[in-house]
Amino acid sequence: MVTLKRHEIKGRNRYFSVSRKLRKEGKSSEEFEAMLSTLTLEDIIALRLELAARLTRGKIHGILLWKSLPDIIKDATIKAALGITKTRKDAVRILGISERNFKKAVKKYDAINYFSMEEDI
């Protein structure tokens, strides 16, 4: 009996990976990602803010943190959705937004250009 391989969808997102991008830039490693995976998202955000404040001696000027949080979170979420899905349609589906809102968000947060080096692979 011959079994047919399931046709795999190869969308534009197949080259998008935040992990691969950061590893190429020397900002991440397998060990770092293993440690990071044990933290909650809240822990990661709090730690990152604490480190930023420590580097500036407690003065994070020029950013209204509370007001900026929705955009920071949406930017990260759009990039993550592109990185974990094979197609943009799948990204729209997991985000639970319309295609129109997705396109606006991708443009607003410049998500495709974030991965521009990845497409050259």
N, CA, C and O atoms as a GROMACS GRO file, in nm:
protein
  484
    1MET      N    1   0.084  -0.118   0.000
    1MET     CA    2   0.000   0.000   0.000
    1MET      C    3   0.089   0.124   0.000
    1MET      O    4   0.181   0.135   0.080
    2VAL      N    5   0.061   0.216  -0.088
    2VAL     CA    6   0.138   0.339  -0.102
    2VAL      C    7   0.073   0.448  -0.016
    2VAL      O    8  -0.048   0.471  -0.024
    3THR      N    9   0.155   0.513   0.064
    3THR     CA   10   0.103   0.625   0.141
    3THR      C   11   0.154   0.754   0.082
    3THR      O   12   0.272   0.766   0.048
    4LEU      N   13   0.067   0.849   0.072
    4LEU     CA   14   0.104   0.978   0.016
    4LEU      C   15   0.140   1.072   0.130
    4LEU      O   16   0.073   1.076   0.233
    5LYS      N   17   0.244   1.147   0.109
    5LYS     CA   18   0.281   1.247   0.209
    5LYS      C   19   0.182   1.362   0.202
    5LYS      O   20   0.139   1.405   0.095
    6ARG      N   21   0.148   1.408   0.319
    6ARG     CA   22   0.055   1.521   0.326
    6ARG      C   23   0.123   1.644   0.266
    6ARG      O   24   0.238   1.675   0.299
    7HIS      N   25   0.052   1.712   0.180
    7HIS     CA   26   0.106   1.833   0.118
    7HIS      C   27   0.130   1.939   0.225
    7HIS      O   28   0.038   1.981   0.295
    8GLU      N   29   0.252   1.981   0.236
    8GLU     CA   30   0.286   2.079   0.338
    8GLU      C   31   0.279   2.220   0.279
    8GLU      O   32   0.332   2.246   0.171
    9ILE      N   33   0.213   2.308   0.351
    9ILE     CA   34   0.198   2.445   0.306
    9ILE      C   35   0.328   2.520   0.332
    9ILE      O   36   0.382   2.516   0.443
   10LYS      N   37   0.377   2.586   0.231
   10LYS     CA   38   0.498   2.667   0.246
   10LYS      C   39   0.461   2.812   0.220
   10LYS      O   40   0.463   2.859   0.106
   11GLY      N   41   0.427   2.881   0.325
   11GLY     CA   42   0.390   3.021   0.313
   11GLY      C   43   0.509   3.113   0.324
   11GLY      O   44   0.623   3.069   0.339
   12ARG      N   45   0.482   3.242   0.316
   12ARG     CA   46   0.588   3.343   0.325
   12ARG      C   47   0.654   3.346   0.462
   12ARG      O   48   0.767   3.392   0.475
   13ASN      N   49   0.585   3.297   0.563
   13ASN     CA   50   0.638   3.302   0.698
   13ASN      C   51   0.744   3.197   0.726
   13ASN      O   52   0.805   3.198   0.833
   14ARG      N   53   0.769   3.106   0.633
   14ARG     CA   54   0.856   2.993   0.663
   14ARG      C   55   0.998   3.035   0.701
   14ARG      O   56   1.068   2.959   0.768
   15TYR      N   57   1.041   3.152   0.660
   15TYR     CA   58   1.176   3.197   0.694
   15TYR      C   59   1.180   3.287   0.818
   15TYR      O   60   1.287   3.327   0.862
   16PHE      N   61   1.063   3.319   0.872
   16PHE     CA   62   1.058   3.410   0.986
   16PHE      C   63   1.081   3.334   1.116
   16PHE      O   64   1.008   3.240   1.147
   17SER      N   65   1.181   3.375   1.191
   17SER     CA   66   1.206   3.316   1.322
   17SER      C   67   1.282   3.418   1.406
   17SER      O   68   1.394   3.457   1.372
   18VAL      N   69   1.220   3.461   1.514
   18VAL     CA   70   1.286   3.555   1.605
   18VAL      C   71   1.409   3.488   1.665
   18VAL      O   72   1.515   3.551   1.676
   19SER      N   73   1.395   3.363   1.704
   19SER     CA   74   1.506   3.289   1.763
   19SER      C   75   1.626   3.284   1.668
   19SER      O   76   1.738   3.314   1.709
   20ARG      N   77   1.603   3.246   1.543
   20ARG     CA   78   1.712   3.237   1.446
   20ARG      C   79   1.775   3.373   1.421
   20ARG      O   80   1.897   3.385   1.410
   21LYS      N   81   1.691   3.477   1.412
   21LYS     CA   82   1.742   3.612   1.389
   21LYS      C   83   1.834   3.656   1.504
   21LYS      O   84   1.943   3.706   1.481
   22LEU      N   85   1.787   3.636   1.627
   22LEU     CA   86   1.867   3.679   1.743
   22LEU      C   87   1.994   3.595   1.758
   22LEU      O   88   2.097   3.647   1.801
   23ARG      N   89   1.988   3.468   1.723
   23ARG     CA   90   2.109   3.384   1.728
   23ARG      C   91   2.212   3.432   1.625
   23ARG      O   92   2.332   3.438   1.654
   24LYS      N   93   2.164   3.466   1.505
   24LYS     CA   94   2.256   3.517   1.402
   24LYS      C   95   2.324   3.646   1.446
   24LYS      O   96   2.440   3.671   1.414
   25GLU      N   97   2.249   3.728   1.520
   25GLU     CA   98   2.303   3.856   1.567
   25GLU      C   99   2.387   3.838   1.694
   25GLU      O  100   2.442   3.936   1.745
   26GLY      N  101   2.398   3.716   1.744
   26GLY     CA  102   2.476   3.690   1.864
   26GLY      C  103   2.407   3.735   1.992
   26GLY      O  104   2.472   3.751   2.095
   27LYS      N  105   2.276   3.755   1.986
   27LYS     CA  106   2.200   3.803   2.102
   27LYS      C  107   2.130   3.690   2.176
   27LYS      O  108   2.069   3.713   2.280
   28SER      N  109   2.138   3.567   2.124
   28SER     CA  110   2.073   3.454   2.185
   28SER      C  111   2.153   3.328   2.158
   28SER      O  112   2.238   3.325   2.068
   29SER      N  113   2.126   3.225   2.236
   29SER     CA  114   2.189   3.095   2.216
   29SER      C  115   2.093   2.989   2.265
   29SER      O  116   1.991   3.020   2.327
   30GLU      N  117   2.124   2.864   2.237
   30GLU     CA  118   2.038   2.755   2.281
   30GLU      C  119   2.029   2.752   2.434
   30GLU      O  120   1.922   2.728   2.489
   31GLU      N  121   2.141   2.775   2.501
   31GLU     CA  122   2.143   2.775   2.648
   31GLU      C  123   2.059   2.889   2.704
   31GLU      O  124   1.983   2.870   2.799
   32PHE      N  125   2.074   3.008   2.646
   32PHE     CA  126   1.996   3.124   2.690
   32PHE      C  127   1.847   3.098   2.673
   32PHE      O  128   1.768   3.128   2.762
   33GLU      N  129   1.809   3.044   2.559
   33GLU     CA  130   1.668   3.017   2.532
   33GLU      C  131   1.612   2.910   2.625
   33GLU      O  132   1.495   2.916   2.662
   34ALA      N  133   1.695   2.813   2.665
   34ALA     CA  134   1.651   2.711   2.760
   34ALA      C  135   1.623   2.776   2.896
   34ALA      O  136   1.522   2.745   2.960
   35MET      N  137   1.710   2.865   2.940
   35MET     CA  138   1.688   2.934   3.068
   35MET      C  139   1.566   3.026   3.057
   35MET      O  140   1.485   3.033   3.149
   36LEU      N  141   1.554   3.096   2.946
   36LEU     CA  142   1.443   3.189   2.925
   36LEU      C  143   1.309   3.117   2.927
   36LEU      O  144   1.209   3.172   2.975
   37SER      N  145   1.306   2.995   2.876
   37SER     CA  146   1.180   2.920   2.869
   37SER      C  147   1.127   2.881   3.007
   37SER      O  148   1.011   2.843   3.020
   38THR      N  149   1.210   2.890   3.110
   38THR     CA  150   1.164   2.857   3.245
   38THR      C  151   1.099   2.977   3.314
   38THR      O  152   1.038   2.962   3.420
   39LEU      N  153   1.111   3.096   3.254
   39LEU     CA  154   1.054   3.217   3.313
   39LEU      C  155   0.916   3.246   3.255
   39LEU      O  156   0.886   3.208   3.142
   40THR      N  157   0.833   3.312   3.334
   40THR     CA  158   0.703   3.357   3.282
   40THR      C  159   0.725   3.483   3.199
   40THR      O  160   0.829   3.549   3.212
   41LEU      N  161   0.630   3.516   3.117
   41LEU     CA  162   0.638   3.638   3.038
   41LEU      C  163   0.649   3.760   3.128
   41LEU      O  164   0.722   3.854   3.098
   42GLU      N  165   0.576   3.758   3.237
   42GLU     CA  166   0.580   3.869   3.333
   42GLU      C  167   0.720   3.884   3.393
   42GLU      O  168   0.770   3.996   3.408
   43ASP      N  169   0.784   3.770   3.427
   43ASP     CA  170   0.921   3.774   3.480
   43ASP      C  171   1.018   3.833   3.378
   43ASP      O  172   1.106   3.912   3.414
   44ILE      N  173   1.002   3.794   3.254
   44ILE     CA  174   1.092   3.841   3.148
   44ILE      C  175   1.078   3.992   3.129
   44ILE      O  176   1.179   4.062   3.119
   45ILE      N  177   0.956   4.041   3.125
   45ILE     CA  178   0.933   4.184   3.107
   45ILE      C  179   0.988   4.262   3.226
   45ILE      O  180   1.056   4.363   3.208
   46ALA      N  181   0.959   4.215   3.347
   46ALA     CA  182   1.006   4.284   3.468
   46ALA      C  183   1.159   4.285   3.473
   46ALA      O  184   1.219   4.386   3.508
   47LEU      N  185   1.221   4.174   3.440
   47LEU     CA  186   1.367   4.166   3.440
   47LEU      C  187   1.427   4.261   3.337
   47LEU      O  188   1.524   4.331   3.365
   48ARG      N  189   1.370   4.262   3.219
   48ARG     CA  190   1.420   4.350   3.112
   48ARG      C  191   1.409   4.497   3.152
   48ARG      O  192   1.501   4.575   3.126
   49LEU      N  193   1.299   4.536   3.214
   49LEU     CA  194   1.282   4.674   3.259
   49LEU      C  195   1.381   4.706   3.371
   49LEU      O  196   1.438   4.815   3.375
   50GLU      N  197   1.400   4.612   3.463
   50GLU     CA  198   1.495   4.633   3.572
   50GLU      C  199   1.637   4.651   3.518
   50GLU      O  200   1.710   4.739   3.564
   51LEU      N  201   1.675   4.569   3.421
   51LEU     CA  202   1.809   4.580   3.363
   51LEU      C  203   1.827   4.713   3.290
   51LEU      O  204   1.933   4.775   3.299
   52ALA      N  205   1.724   4.756   3.219
   52ALA     CA  206   1.731   4.885   3.149
   52ALA      C  207   1.747   4.998   3.249
   52ALA      O  208   1.826   5.091   3.227
   53ALA      N  209   1.673   4.991   3.359
   53ALA     CA  210   1.683   5.095   3.463
   53ALA      C  211   1.819   5.092   3.530
   53ALA      O  212   1.875   5.196   3.562
   54ARG      N  213   1.873   4.973   3.551
   54ARG     CA  214   2.004   4.959   3.615
   54ARG      C  215   2.114   5.022   3.528
   54ARG      O  216   2.205   5.088   3.579
   55LEU      N  217   2.104   5.002   3.398
   55LEU     CA  218   2.204   5.058   3.308
   55LEU      C  219   2.201   5.210   3.304
   55LEU      O  220   2.302   5.274   3.278
   56THR      N  221   2.083   5.267   3.331
   56THR     CA  222   2.068   5.413   3.329
   56THR      C  223   2.058   5.470   3.470
   56THR      O  224   2.013   5.583   3.490
   57ARG      N  225   2.099   5.389   3.567
   57ARG     CA  226   2.096   5.428   3.709
   57ARG      C  227   1.957   5.468   3.755
   57ARG      O  228   1.939   5.567   3.825
   58GLY      N  229   1.860   5.390   3.713
   58GLY     CA  230   1.723   5.410   3.758
   58GLY      C  231   1.643   5.514   3.683
   58GLY      O  232   1.531   5.547   3.722
   59LYS      N  233   1.700   5.567   3.576
   59LYS     CA  234   1.633   5.674   3.503
   59LYS      C  235   1.600   5.628   3.362
   59LYS      O  236   1.687   5.626   3.274
   60ILE      N  237   1.477   5.592   3.342
   60ILE     CA  238   1.433   5.557   3.207
   60ILE      C  239   1.359   5.679   3.153
   60ILE      O  240   1.238   5.692   3.170
   61HIS      N  241   1.434   5.768   3.089
   61HIS     CA  242   1.377   5.892   3.037
   61HIS      C  243   1.326   5.874   2.895
   61HIS      O  244   1.372   5.787   2.821
   62GLY      N  245   1.231   5.955   2.858
   62GLY     CA  246   1.183   5.958   2.720
   62GLY      C  247   1.083   5.849   2.686
   62GLY      O  248   1.042   5.837   2.571
   63ILE      N  249   1.043   5.769   2.785
   63ILE     CA  250   0.945   5.666   2.757
   63ILE      C  251   0.838   5.670   2.865
   63ILE      O  252   0.868   5.662   2.984
   64LEU      N  253   0.715   5.682   2.822
   64LEU     CA  254   0.603   5.674   2.915
   64LEU      C  255   0.564   5.526   2.917
   64LEU      O  256   0.484   5.479   2.837
   65LEU      N  257   0.623   5.456   3.010
   65LEU     CA  258   0.615   5.311   3.012
   65LEU      C  259   0.473   5.257   3.010
   65LEU      O  260   0.440   5.173   2.926
   66TRP      N  261   0.389   5.303   3.100
   66TRP     CA  262   0.253   5.251   3.109
   66TRP      C  263   0.176   5.274   2.980
   66TRP      O  264   0.102   5.187   2.935
   67LYS      N  265   0.195   5.391   2.922
   67LYS     CA  266   0.124   5.425   2.799
   67LYS      C  267   0.179   5.345   2.679
   67LYS      O  268   0.105   5.318   2.584
   68SER      N  269   0.306   5.310   2.684
   68SER     CA  270   0.370   5.239   2.573
   68SER      C  271   0.346   5.088   2.574
   68SER      O  272   0.368   5.022   2.472
   69LEU      N  273   0.303   5.033   2.686
   69LEU     CA  274   0.288   4.887   2.697
   69LEU      C  275   0.201   4.824   2.589
   69LEU      O  276   0.242   4.722   2.533
   70PRO      N  277   0.083   4.878   2.557
   70PRO     CA  278   0.003   4.812   2.453
   70PRO      C  279   0.078   4.800   2.320
   70PRO      O  280   0.070   4.696   2.254
   71ASP      N  281   0.150   4.903   2.279
   71ASP     CA  282   0.225   4.896   2.153
   71ASP      C  283   0.342   4.799   2.163
   71ASP      O  284   0.369   4.726   2.068
   72ILE      N  285   0.410   4.797   2.275
   72ILE     CA  286   0.523   4.704   2.294
   72ILE      C  287   0.473   4.560   2.284
   72ILE      O  288   0.535   4.477   2.218
   73ILE      N  289   0.362   4.532   2.350
   73ILE     CA  290   0.306   4.397   2.350
   73ILE      C  291   0.256   4.358   2.211
   73ILE      O  292   0.280   4.246   2.167
   74LYS      N  293   0.188   4.449   2.142
   74LYS     CA  294   0.139   4.419   2.008
   74LYS      C  295   0.253   4.397   1.909
   74LYS      O  296   0.245   4.307   1.825
   75ASP      N  297   0.357   4.476   1.919
   75ASP     CA  298   0.474   4.460   1.833
   75ASP      C  299   0.534   4.321   1.852
   75ASP      O  300   0.559   4.250   1.755
   76ALA      N  301   0.557   4.282   1.976
   76ALA     CA  302   0.614   4.150   2.006
   76ALA      C  303   0.522   4.038   1.960
   76ALA      O  304   0.568   3.936   1.908
   77THR      N  305   0.392   4.056   1.979
   77THR     CA  306   0.295   3.952   1.944
   77THR      C  307   0.286   3.932   1.793
   77THR      O  308   0.276   3.818   1.747
   78ILE      N  309   0.289   4.039   1.717
   78ILE     CA  310   0.286   4.028   1.571
   78ILE      C  311   0.410   3.952   1.522
   78ILE      O  312   0.398   3.862   1.440
   79LYS      N  313   0.527   3.988   1.573
   79LYS     CA  314   0.650   3.919   1.533
   79LYS      C  315   0.647   3.772   1.573
   79LYS      O  316   0.690   3.686   1.496
   80ALA      N  317   0.597   3.743   1.691
   80ALA     CA  318   0.587   3.603   1.736
   80ALA      C  319   0.491   3.526   1.647
   80ALA      O  320   0.520   3.412   1.608
   81ALA      N  321   0.377   3.584   1.615
   81ALA     CA  322   0.278   3.516   1.530
   81ALA      C  323   0.336   3.486   1.393
   81ALA      O  324   0.312   3.378   1.338
   82LEU      N  325   0.411   3.579   1.337
   82LEU     CA  326   0.475   3.554   1.207
   82LEU      C  327   0.580   3.445   1.218
   82LEU      O  328   0.598   3.366   1.126
   83GLY      N  329   0.650   3.440   1.331
   83GLY     CA  330   0.756   3.342   1.349
   83GLY      C  331   0.708   3.201   1.376
   83GLY      O  332   0.779   3.105   1.346
   84ILE      N  333   0.589   3.186   1.433
   84ILE     CA  334   0.544   3.051   1.470
   84ILE      C  335   0.443   2.992   1.373
   84ILE      O  336   0.401   2.877   1.389
   85THR      N  337   0.403   3.068   1.273
   85THR     CA  338   0.307   3.017   1.175
   85THR      C  339   0.373   3.005   1.039
   85THR      O  340   0.476   3.066   1.013
   86LYS      N  341   0.310   2.926   0.953
   86LYS     CA  342   0.364   2.907   0.819
   86LYS      C  343   0.310   3.010   0.720
   86LYS      O  344   0.377   3.044   0.623
   87THR      N  345   0.190   3.058   0.746
   87THR     CA  346   0.129   3.154   0.655
   87THR      C  347   0.073   3.272   0.734
   87THR      O  348   0.051   3.263   0.854
   88ARG      N  349   0.051   3.380   0.663
   88ARG     CA  350  -0.008   3.498   0.728
   88ARG      C  351  -0.152   3.471   0.769
   88ARG      O  352  -0.200   3.525   0.869
   89LYS      N  353  -0.219   3.388   0.692
   89LYS     CA  354  -0.357   3.352   0.727
   89LYS      C  355  -0.359   3.279   0.862
   89LYS      O  356  -0.449   3.302   0.943
   90ASP      N  357  -0.262   3.192   0.885
   90ASP     CA  358  -0.252   3.125   1.015
   90ASP      C  359  -0.222   3.225   1.125
   90ASP      O  360  -0.275   3.214   1.236
   91ALA      N  361  -0.138   3.324   1.096
   91ALA     CA  362  -0.105   3.427   1.196
   91ALA      C  363  -0.231   3.505   1.234
   91ALA      O  364  -0.254   3.533   1.351
   92VAL      N  365  -0.310   3.540   1.134
   92VAL     CA  366  -0.436   3.612   1.160
   92VAL      C  367  -0.526   3.527   1.248
   92VAL      O  368  -0.588   3.577   1.342
   93ARG      N  369  -0.532   3.398   1.218
   93ARG     CA  370  -0.619   3.307   1.292
   93ARG      C  371  -0.576   3.296   1.439
   93ARG      O  372  -0.662   3.301   1.527
   94ILE      N  373  -0.448   3.281   1.467
   94ILE     CA  374  -0.407   3.265   1.607
   94ILE      C  375  -0.416   3.396   1.685
   94ILE      O  376  -0.434   3.395   1.807
   95LEU      N  377  -0.405   3.509   1.614
   95LEU     CA  378  -0.418   3.638   1.682
   95LEU      C  379  -0.564   3.673   1.709
   95LEU      O  380  -0.594   3.750   1.800
   96GLY      N  381  -0.653   3.617   1.629
   96GLY     CA  382  -0.795   3.645   1.647
   96GLY      C  383  -0.835   3.784   1.600
   96GLY      O  384  -0.924   3.846   1.658
   97ILE      N  385  -0.768   3.833   1.496
   97ILE     CA  386  -0.801   3.964   1.440
   97ILE      C  387  -0.834   3.949   1.292
   97ILE      O  388  -0.810   3.844   1.233
   98SER      N  389  -0.889   4.052   1.234
   98SER     CA  390  -0.922   4.048   1.092
   98SER      C  391  -0.795   4.064   1.009
   98SER      O  392  -0.694   4.114   1.056
   99GLU      N  393  -0.804   4.020   0.883
   99GLU     CA  394  -0.688   4.035   0.793
   99GLU      C  395  -0.652   4.182   0.776
   99GLU      O  396  -0.535   4.218   0.766
  100ARG      N  397  -0.754   4.266   0.773
  100ARG     CA  398  -0.731   4.410   0.758
  100ARG      C  399  -0.652   4.466   0.877
  100ARG      O  400  -0.555   4.539   0.858
  101ASN      N  401  -0.694   4.430   0.999
  101ASN     CA  402  -0.622   4.476   1.118
  101ASN      C  403  -0.482   4.416   1.125
  101ASN      O  404  -0.388   4.481   1.172
  102PHE      N  405  -0.467   4.293   1.078
  102PHE     CA  406  -0.336   4.230   1.075
  102PHE      C  407  -0.241   4.307   0.983
  102PHE      O  408  -0.127   4.336   1.019
  103LYS      N  409  -0.291   4.340   0.863
  103LYS     CA  410  -0.208   4.413   0.768
  103LYS      C  411  -0.167   4.550   0.824
  103LYS      O  412  -0.054   4.593   0.806
  104LYS      N  413  -0.261   4.616   0.890
  104LYS     CA  414  -0.230   4.745   0.953
  104LYS      C  415  -0.122   4.730   1.060
  104LYS      O  416  -0.030   4.810   1.068
  105ALA      N  417  -0.135   4.626   1.142
  105ALA     CA  418  -0.038   4.604   1.250
  105ALA      C  419   0.099   4.569   1.195
  105ALA      O  420   0.200   4.618   1.246
  106VAL      N  421   0.104   4.485   1.093
  106VAL     CA  422   0.232   4.448   1.032
  106VAL      C  423   0.302   4.572   0.978
  106VAL      O  424   0.424   4.588   0.992
  107LYS      N  425   0.224   4.660   0.916
  107LYS     CA  426   0.280   4.784   0.863
  107LYS      C  427   0.322   4.878   0.976
  107LYS      O  428   0.432   4.934   0.972
  108LYS      N  429   0.237   4.896   1.077
  108LYS     CA  430   0.265   4.988   1.187
  108LYS      C  431   0.392   4.948   1.262
  108LYS      O  432   0.473   5.034   1.296
  109TYR      N  433   0.408   4.818   1.289
  109TYR     CA  434   0.522   4.772   1.367
  109TYR      C  435   0.639   4.726   1.281
  109TYR      O  436   0.738   4.673   1.332
  110ASP      N  437   0.628   4.746   1.150
  110ASP     CA  438   0.735   4.716   1.055
  110ASP      C  439   0.786   4.573   1.073
  110ASP      O  440   0.907   4.548   1.070
  111ALA      N  441   0.694   4.481   1.092
  111ALA     CA  442   0.728   4.343   1.126
  111ALA      C  443   0.801   4.269   1.014
  111ALA      O  444   0.890   4.188   1.042
  112ILE      N  445   0.766   4.295   0.890
  112ILE     CA  446   0.832   4.224   0.780
  112ILE      C  447   0.978   4.265   0.770
  112ILE      O  448   1.065   4.179   0.750
  113ASN      N  449   1.007   4.394   0.783
  113ASN     CA  450   1.146   4.438   0.777
  113ASN      C  451   1.230   4.386   0.893
  113ASN      O  452   1.351   4.372   0.880
  114TYR      N  453   1.166   4.359   1.006
  114TYR     CA  454   1.237   4.300   1.119
  114TYR      C  455   1.301   4.168   1.078
  114TYR      O  456   1.410   4.134   1.124
  115PHE      N  457   1.232   4.094   0.992
  115PHE     CA  458   1.280   3.964   0.946
  115PHE      C  459   1.352   3.972   0.811
  115PHE      O  460   1.381   3.867   0.753
  116SER      N  461   1.380   4.089   0.761
  116SER     CA  462   1.432   4.102   0.624
  116SER      C  463   1.558   4.020   0.601
  116SER      O  464   1.575   3.966   0.492
  117MET      N  465   1.645   4.010   0.699
  117MET     CA  466   1.766   3.927   0.682
  117MET      C  467   1.730   3.780   0.671
  117MET      O  468   1.801   3.705   0.604
  118GLU      N  469   1.622   3.736   0.734
  118GLU     CA  470   1.581   3.597   0.734
  118GLU      C  471   1.541   3.551   0.594
  118GLU      O  472   1.563   3.436   0.558
  119GLU      N  473   1.481   3.640   0.514
  119GLU     CA  474   1.433   3.602   0.382
  119GLU      C  475   1.547   3.571   0.286
  119GLU      O  476   1.527   3.503   0.185
  120ASP      N  477   1.666   3.620   0.317
  120ASP     CA  478   1.781   3.598   0.230
  120ASP      C  479   1.840   3.459   0.241
  120ASP      O  480   1.932   3.424   0.168
  121ILE      N  481   1.788   3.378   0.333
  121ILE     CA  482   1.843   3.244   0.357
  121ILE      C  483   1.819   3.155   0.239
  121ILE      O  484   1.859   3.038   0.240
   0.00000   0.00000   0.00000
